[in-house]
Amino acid sequence: MNSIKKALLGIALLMAGGSAYGGGDALVGQQKATVCAACHGTTGINTFETAQAPIIGGQYADYIVRALKDYKSGKRENPVMKGLVASLSEQDMEDLAAYFAGQDGLAAPQITNP
């Protein structure tokens, strides 16, 4: 009986740990990402010749959430990002991260003139 409890506890911990950044909804994140498209492109892969924003499409969700939190707290400094993330909730960040993490960031973007 004791081993069954341990097994169930282990499964519960694995499930909880695996969803630490899995709470985002990619479809909701796609709707919230319209503002991001101006610099990062609609899929997080900017194709603008003058773009200086990093490619975030295909990036790990936990990295995106951490970066957004760091911009919001001031740990990472960028005046544009600080203003954009100021009103984001943690759920907003997780939704955006789920959307961008689901994009194919491995393909090299084709640079175009805006």
Secondary structure, DSSP 8 states (H G I E B T S, - for coil): -HHHHHHHHHHHHHHHHHTSSTT--HHHHHHHTTTTHHHH-TTS---BTT--S---TT--HHHHHHHHHHHHHTSS--HHHHHHHTT--HHHHHHHHHHHHTS--SS----B--
